[in-house]
Amino acid sequence: MPTLRRTGTLLVISALAVSTTATATTGAQAASAPLSLASATASTTALARQSNQAIARPMVTARGWSRDQFDCLRHLWTRESNWNHRALNRGSGAYGIPQALPAGKMARAGHDWRTNPRTQIRWGLGYIKQRYGSPCRAWAHFLSRGWY
């Protein structure tokens, strides 16, 4: 018998499978029915994006960068990965919130670079500081060339 791994996706799918086997509902009951898989995924993505931005905000401030700099970073990483710490560009191999290429470069920031948004953000802010000086300069570069 195959072994199943427990993942967040598996739990969502299991919950949805249970909800679809329930009897049909009507009226007000239908309005409170469980979310579809697409809606559940979108909600999870939005929560992760907000959570990852909340992690980044004080890290940006700690570097002495202003709110304007955070706004530039927010735009940049929304375009790059939508703040998804598991984002993978299948074409280039770029990975994570900052879309590091090669992805393994982030290992310098911590052994958990594949799964920890804080580690990816720390690495990405260091990269931006070293290469561009600030998030707004990185964003301007992205706007003019389509990459940073």
Buried (B, 14 or more C-beta within 10 A) or exposed (E): EEEEEEEEEEEBEEBBEEEEEEEEEEEEEEEEEBBEBEEBEEEEEEEBBEEBBEBBBEBBEEBEBEEEBBBBBBBBBEBBBBBBBEBBEEEEEBBBBBBBEEBEBBBEBBEEBBEBBBBBBBBBBBBBBEEBEBBBBBBBBBEEEEEB
